């Protein structure tokens, strides 16, 4: 849908995102952001797509080890507890 006013387009997009997505604020150690951006660029992905792909892969990997209601975390070595 084309908008004559940029503000209307931004408002529409923000409302769609608000209804369709959850937000997570991610903090990483200094220097890690650039490393993530470079890795995403090497895969021709946005940082968001890159992180989501990694999360999807890890969740799929641990899917068999977790039952509903369990709590778990991911270590840097990829093991879950």
N, C-alpha and C positions, 0 to 999 in steps of 0.2 A: 504494500500500500504506500503510495507516494504522499508525502506531506509537504505543504507549502512552507510550513514553519518548522524549523529544526527543533525547536523546543517541544512541539507536539510529538515529533518522532521520538525524541529522547524519552519523553514521559510515557509513551506507548511501550517502548522497549523495556523501560524500567518496571512497568506494571506487569508485563509478560514474565520477565525474569523473576520478579517477586512471587508470582503465582506458580511458576513451573520449577523453580530450583531452590535448594537450600544453600545457605552460605556458610563457609568455614573459613575463619581467619587463621592463616598458617604463618607461624614464625619459624625461621631457620637461623642457624648460626651465621655470623658475618662471613661473607664470601661464598656461602652456599647458594644464594640467590643467583649469582652470575653463573655458577656451575650448572644449576638447573636450567637456566635460560639457554646456555650453550648446548646442553644435551637435548633440549626440546628443539632447538633450531637445527641440530644435526639430523633429527628425525622429521623435519619439516612440520612440526607441531607447535601449537601455542603451548605456553607453560601450563595452562589449565588442562588442555587435552593430554599433555604428557603426564601430569600428576594423576589425572583420572585413570589413564591407562595403567599406570603402575598400581594404583589402588585396586582396580578391577582384577588385575593379575594376582595380587596378593590375597584378595578376598576369595577368589576362585581356588587358590592353592590351599587355604585353610578351611574352606567350606565344609569338608568332611570331618574336620576336627572339632567343630563348634556346634553345639546344639542351641536352639532358641533359649534366650535368657542367660546364657553364659556370658561372662565378661572375659576379654582377652586383649592382649596388646601385641604389637609387632616389634621385634628387636631388629637392630641393624643387620644382623646375620640372617634374618628371615625366619626365625623360629617364633612360634606363638606360645603363649603361656595362658 
